[in-house]
Amino acid sequence: METVYEFTRNHYCYYPDLEEVGEWLVLQYEDGSPIESAQYSSLLSQSNYEVACSMLDEVESHDFYNGWIIVKPGTEAERIGEEIERSLANYPILDESDLSEREMEEYYESWVNYGARDFAQGIVDKFDLDESAEDFILDYDTDKLLELYESVLNHYYETESDGVRLFVSDAIEELDEIETILEPFYREQVNALYHKACLTGFIDRFDEALRPFWDDREPINGEVVSRLLAL
């Protein structure tokens, strides 16, 4: 650890109000960078910072200066600070479970913000869906799309300095069929055709064609809809 005076001098920082904390110590990584909270910190940096803060919560004589964690020399806070630095020198993660939780939160947030939309649009483009099927897919439940995304991949995201990167293009490439998620859409079309048949007098022929599907012996898919449209 360096004192705040030393750290600001060695890292070309200038902060005028150091009288009260100038001799306090800055918690640092092995490379000399501070354990800090910054606007664009990586998930790892955020996790280490929050875990370090929680380790110091129960003792006095620690504070925060310019986003850095600082501790008063000769105190219990300094001892814990040294323990934190030793731990990070041996392994770059203070708490695996905390980091994993942050990654999963970022993963789901990224999925909701843009991943689901990009995945749905990729499905539309790959399978060349017509306008009505396109609308169905683009409005499809976000969590159900996530299940489909995860069903075709072994690894769902990669951690980067500014968050996580999703493998949407890889998932689209691995996707062989979408009949399962389109079945509610096809059933809706079949129901509409059925009601139309009732009104136009073609119900007997329609009933016979649909019997295997009403009995759930065969799935309702695009081929079935096309066959019914041809009646």
N, C-alpha and C positions, 0 to 999 in steps of 0.2 A: 504493500500500500504506500502511496505517496500522500504527503499533506496536500491540502487544497492549494496552498501557495505553490508547492513544487509542481503539482499537476497542471495548474493554469500556466505556469512559466514554461514547462517542458512541452506542453501541447499548444502553445501560442494562443492561449485564451486570455482575454482581459476582462476581469470583473472587478469593479472598483470597491465593492463593499465586502471585504474579506476579513475585517478586523475580528469579528466574533468567531469565525469558523476557519480562519486561515491555517491553524495548526491541526485541525481535524483531518482525518484520513479518508481518502477516497477508495471505495471498494473497486477492485479492478480485475479484469481477466488477465491471463498469463501474458498476453501480448501488450498489456498496458492500457488497453481501452477500458473505459469505465463501465461498471454494471449500471445501466441507466434506462430511463424511460424516455423514449423519443417518439415523435409523431410517426415516423416511418420505420420503426424497429421491426425486425423479423419476429415471427412467432416464438422462436427460440429465445431471443433477447427479452421479449415481453414476459415469457414464462420464467426465465431465470431471475429477472428483476422482481416479479411479484413473489416468487418463492423466497428469495433473499429477504424481501421486506417482511414476509410472514415469519421468517426465522428470527428476525430482530424485534418483532412486535412486543414481545414480553419483557424487553429490557429498555432501560432509559439510555440516554447519551448517544442516540443516533438521530440523524436528521436527513434532510434532502436539500441539495443545492444544485440548481441548474439541471435538475433531472438525475443527478448522481446520488448514490447512497453514500453518506459520510458518517463516520463514527468518531467519538471522542477518544483520544489515546488514553491507555491505562484503565479502560473500563471493560465491563462484561461485553459491551457492544463490540469493542475491538477484538476480543477473543472470538466471538461468533463470526465477526467479519473475516478473521484469519481462517477460520474453519470453512467458511464459504469459498474463499479464494483457493484453499487447498483442494477442496472438492472439485472445483471447476478446472483446476490444473490437471487433475487425474481423469476427469470425464466432463465433457462440455454441457451436460444437462443436469440441472439440480434435481429435477423431479420429472421422471418419465411420464407418470400418469397425468400430471398437470399439462405437460406439453401435448400429449396425445389428445386430451380433452379439448385443448385450444385448436388443434388441427382439425378435429372432427367438427367443431363448431364452424370453423372457417370453411371447411369442405361443404357443409350443408348450406351455409350462407351463400357460397359461390354458386352452388347448384340452383338455389332459389333465385338468385339475382340474374344469372345468365346461362347456367349450364342446362337447365331444363328447356329453356327456349331454344338454345342452339341444337340440343339433341332432337327436339321435336321437329325443328326445321330440317335437320339432317335426314330424319326419317322420311319426311315429305319429299325431299329431293331424291333420295336414293330409290324409293319405291314409286316415284312418279304418280302420286296420289291425285285424284280429281279434287275439285274444289270443296265438295262437301266432306270428303274424308280428310282433306287437309285441315279444314276448320275443326273437325273432331280431334285430330292429333294435337293441333296447336293449343286447344283448350283442355287437353287431357290432364288428369290429376298429377301434380308435381311429384308427390311421393311414389305414385305408381310408375311414373317415368323413371324415377330413381331406381326402383326395383329392377326394371328392365335394363337400365344402364349397368347396374352392378352384376346382373345375371350373365353378362357376356364378357366381363373383365375379371382378371385376378387382382389387379391393383387399380384403385379408383382415382387416386390423385398423387401429385408429387409436391412436396413442400418447396417453396421458393422464398427468396428474400422478402418479397412483398405479399406473401400469402400462400395459396396453393394453386396448382395448375391441374385442370381436369383433362381427362383423355377422351373427349367427346368424339373426335374424329376416329380414334381407334375403336370406340364402341360402335359407331355407325358401320365401320368396315366389318366388324365381327357379327353384326346383326343379319341373320339369314331370313327371318320371316317376322311379320307383325300381325298375323291373323288373330292371335290371342287377344291383343289389346284392341283390335278392331271389331271383335265379335259383338260388343254392345252396340256399336254403330251399325253393323249389318243387321242385327236383330231389330233395331229401330226402323231400318229401311224395310225389312220384311213385314213388320207390323203395319207400316203405312201401306204397303202393297196389298196386304191381306184385307184391310178395311176398304181399300179401293175395289178389290175383287168382290167384296160383299155388296157394294153399291152397283157394280156393273154386271153382276150375274155370272161371274167366272169362278165362284167360290168352290164348286165341286172339283174342278180341275186343279185349283190352287191348293185345296186341302190334300189331295192325293200327292202332289209334288212336295208338300211340306211335311208329310207324315213322319219320315225318318228324323226330321229335325225337331218336331214337336215332342217326339219320344226320346230326344237326346241321344239317338243312336249315331248321329253324325253332327259335326259342328256346323254352325252357320258361318259362311265365309263369302268372299266376293264372288266366287264361282256360283254359289247358290243364288245370290241376288241377280246375277246376270241371267241364270237359267229362268228365274221367275219373271224377269222383265221380258223374256222371249215368249212367254206363254200367250 
